[in-house]
Amino acid sequence: MNALAEGLISRFEKREAQVGIVGLGYVGLPLAVEFADEGFSVIGFEVSESKVKSVNQGRSYVGDVPSDRLAACVGAGRLEATLDYGRLGEVDAICICVPTPLNKTGDPDVSYIISVTESIRKTIRAGQVIVLESTTYPGTTRELMLPALSDDGRLEVGEDFFLAFSPERVDPSNPVYGIRNTPKVVGGISEACCEVARALYSTVIEKVIVVGSTEAAELTKLLENTFRSVNIALANEMSIVCDKLGVDVWEVIEAASSKPFGFMKFTPGPGLGGHCIPVDPHYLSWKMKTLDYKTRLVELASEINAEMPRYVAEKAADLLNAQGKPVKGAMVLVVGAAYKRDTADTRESPALDIIQLLAGKGAQVSYHDPLVPSLAHEGQDLESVPLSEALLAESDVIVIVTDHSAIDYNLLRRCGQPILDTRNVMGRKGSPAVAAARVG
Ligand SMILES: NC(=O)c1ccc[n+]([C@@H]2O[C@H](COP(=O)([O-])OP(=O)(O)OC[C@H]3O[C@@H](n4cnc5c(N)ncnc54)[C@H](O)[C@@H]3O)[C@@H](O)[C@H]2O)c1
């Protein structure tokens, strides 16, 4: 390792380095606060003016970052947010946490990574380490970022600047695992790139695992999320199988989980949401298509999971039909709009599709979510309605989509209306069983 690399590592160890976080969202803001809390001077780079303003006023918009913690970092002058990309040259380390969604045709959209790389190219200097954290297809760091940062021949990777990939593993609202105690995988373009990136993350993360290449690190993340997509797809398919066999899928999964080896419990549900599990497997299958290989299992799992909202809407229609009621004009209450429990994130949430499908059949659909006060989706603007006996009494069917802890399930238990419980929250141990229809 050369003096530049050693110098950087020593500045990390002494907490003297300046850290830049590009993209202050669900991933970037918690990371920025973690580094600031560790004593580093941190600059957050954003394109959203409102987020820059909120951060600099110490007002958090991410559930996992309490405002008082953010305010303390900003107040101490250790964290500031900016729209000024010219300042990228000031920082010693740059962690990139920008979105990697799918475009309209369902293919990877790496335009955010490209635009950030272009901004870094304009200010890059010797002695900087750049780490891509956004989930992406294997090869992005080496094939897309490296040429843009080094093609002018001014700086050499692994000698003058350092480039690595380190997947983000944040699990929003996870009560046990946060940034510090979730092991971090790092893969660099060169050995020096690995060592410098390892030294950076070792300042805020207990365990850092170095893999042999940026591609291995990129693929690690895709495997983690595709593993979930495939196993959730199996659980979803099992719920349809059980429904057709008249067997309780939750009982079957609970029983199978009693096996102390060789089985891992996954549960069915209304469909996947968020920007990770429904999206990331497509990054893998797209990349493999460019190499003329079809990832059949990966794609099939995505298909099965994507069909679940429609299956849920059909089950709700069945429940209405059992009462002799048409969907058209029926009062349908959707409980939960966020894509998962105890988060306000509605991105790609199955609730959005279920609401749209039932409204599309003429149902009067309202929703209740204590964490999501309003919803705007495909031209529909909805406000969360408070849960009340009156509301439940006038609902022809109630569909539980998100099992937030803050929902009053006793009120639901007492209402006596048909309930489609896609999360089995009503049947969970310790809660008296009710005649709630469940998915599967
Ligand atoms: N949210 C999660 O649970 C999670 C978990 C693991 C991995 N990831 C991955 O992390 C990445 C970021 O996800 P997220 O959930 O934080 O997204 P997000 O949308 O919450 O945040 C991304 C932020 O980047 C900003 N941004 C966009 N373009 C920018 C640019 N050119 N320069 C600077 N900022 C820009 C946006 O304004 C936004 O604030 C994605 O690749 C995602 O797949 C997310």
The ligand as an SDF file (V2000), in Angstrom:
LIG
                    3D

 44 48  0  0  0  0  0  0  0  0999 V2000
  -34.1910    1.4180    1.9870 N   0  0  0  0  0  0  0  0  0  0  0  0
  -33.7200    0.2340    2.2240 C   0  0  0  0  0  0  0  0  0  0  0  0
  -34.2660   -0.5080    3.0530 O   0  0  0  0  0  0  0  0  0  0  0  0
  -32.4950   -0.2640    1.5190 C   0  0  0  0  0  0  0  0  0  0  0  0
  -31.8520   -1.3560    2.0460 C   0  0  0  0  0  0  0  0  0  0  0  0
  -30.7210   -1.8010    1.4100 C   0  0  0  0  0  0  0  0  0  0  0  0
  -30.2820   -1.2210    0.2430 C   0  0  0  0  0  0  0  0  0  0  0  0
  -30.9490   -0.1760   -0.2560 N   0  0  0  0  0  0  0  0  0  0  0  0
  -30.4270    0.4200   -1.4870 C   0  0  0  0  0  0  0  0  0  0  0  0
  -29.8210    1.6470   -1.1360 O   0  0  0  0  0  0  0  0  0  0  0  0
  -29.9800    2.5940   -2.2110 C   0  0  0  0  0  0  0  0  0  0  0  0
  -30.6540    3.8360   -1.6550 C   0  0  0  0  0  0  0  0  0  0  0  0
  -31.9250    3.4560   -1.2120 O   0  0  0  0  0  0  0  0  0  0  0  0
  -32.8180    4.3700   -0.2520 P   0  0  0  0  0  0  0  0  0  0  0  0
  -33.9120    3.5240    0.2440 O   0  0  0  0  0  0  0  0  0  0  0  0
  -31.9540    5.0980    0.7200 O   0  0  0  0  0  0  0  0  0  0  0  0
  -33.4070    5.4160   -1.3110 O   0  0  0  0  0  0  0  0  0  0  0  0
  -34.0710    6.8230   -1.0100 P   0  0  0  0  0  0  0  0  0  0  0  0
  -34.8740    7.1390   -2.1870 O   0  0  0  0  0  0  0  0  0  0  0  0
  -34.6770    6.8130    0.3410 O   0  0  0  0  0  0  0  0  0  0  0  0
  -32.8090    7.8260   -0.9150 O   0  0  0  0  0  0  0  0  0  0  0  0
  -32.0250    8.1320   -2.0020 C   0  0  0  0  0  0  0  0  0  0  0  0
  -31.7080    9.6170   -1.9030 C   0  0  0  0  0  0  0  0  0  0  0  0
  -30.8160    9.9420   -2.9710 O   0  0  0  0  0  0  0  0  0  0  0  0
  -31.1490   11.2430   -3.4130 C   0  0  0  0  0  0  0  0  0  0  0  0
  -30.5880   11.4150   -4.7370 N   0  0  0  0  0  0  0  0  0  0  0  0
  -31.0610   11.0700   -5.9090 C   0  0  0  0  0  0  0  0  0  0  0  0
  -30.2370   11.4210   -6.9060 N   0  0  0  0  0  0  0  0  0  0  0  0
  -29.2010   11.9690   -6.3290 C   0  0  0  0  0  0  0  0  0  0  0  0
  -28.0060   12.5220   -6.8100 C   0  0  0  0  0  0  0  0  0  0  0  0
  -27.7060   12.5790   -8.0990 N   0  0  0  0  0  0  0  0  0  0  0  0
  -27.1620   13.0160   -5.8960 N   0  0  0  0  0  0  0  0  0  0  0  0
  -27.4730   12.9680   -4.5690 C   0  0  0  0  0  0  0  0  0  0  0  0
  -28.5990   12.4540   -4.0560 N   0  0  0  0  0  0  0  0  0  0  0  0
  -29.4330   11.9680   -4.9340 C   0  0  0  0  0  0  0  0  0  0  0  0
  -32.6500   11.3000   -3.3570 C   0  0  0  0  0  0  0  0  0  0  0  0
  -33.0890   12.6360   -3.2820 O   0  0  0  0  0  0  0  0  0  0  0  0
  -32.9290   10.5160   -2.0630 C   0  0  0  0  0  0  0  0  0  0  0  0
  -32.9930   11.3630   -0.9700 O   0  0  0  0  0  0  0  0  0  0  0  0
  -30.7570    1.8590   -3.2870 C   0  0  0  0  0  0  0  0  0  0  0  0
  -29.8590    1.2600   -4.1640 O   0  0  0  0  0  0  0  0  0  0  0  0
  -31.4820    0.7530   -2.5150 C   0  0  0  0  0  0  0  0  0  0  0  0
  -31.7670   -0.3520   -3.3120 O   0  0  0  0  0  0  0  0  0  0  0  0
  -32.0190    0.3360    0.3430 C   0  0  0  0  0  0  0  0  0  0  0  0
  1  2  1  0
  2  3  2  0
  2  4  1  0
  4  5  1  0
  4 44  2  0
  5  6  2  0
  6  7  1  0
  7  8  2  0
  8  9  1  0
  8 44  1  0
  9 10  1  0
  9 42  1  0
 10 11  1  0
 11 12  1  0
 11 40  1  0
 12 13  1  0
 13 14  1  0
 14 15  2  0
 14 16  1  0
 14 17  1  0
 17 18  1  0
 18 19  2  0
 18 20  1  0
 18 21  1  0
 21 22  1  0
 22 23  1  0
 23 24  1  0
 23 38  1  0
 24 25  1  0
 25 26  1  0
 25 36  1  0
 26 27  1  0
 26 35  1  0
 27 28  2  0
 28 29  1  0
 29 30  1  0
 29 35  2  0
 30 31  1  0
 30 32  2  0
 32 33  1  0
 33 34  2  0
 34 35  1  0
 36 37  1  0
 36 38  1  0
 38 39  1  0
 40 41  1  0
 40 42  1  0
 42 43  1  0
M  CHG  2   8   1  16  -1
M  END
$$$$
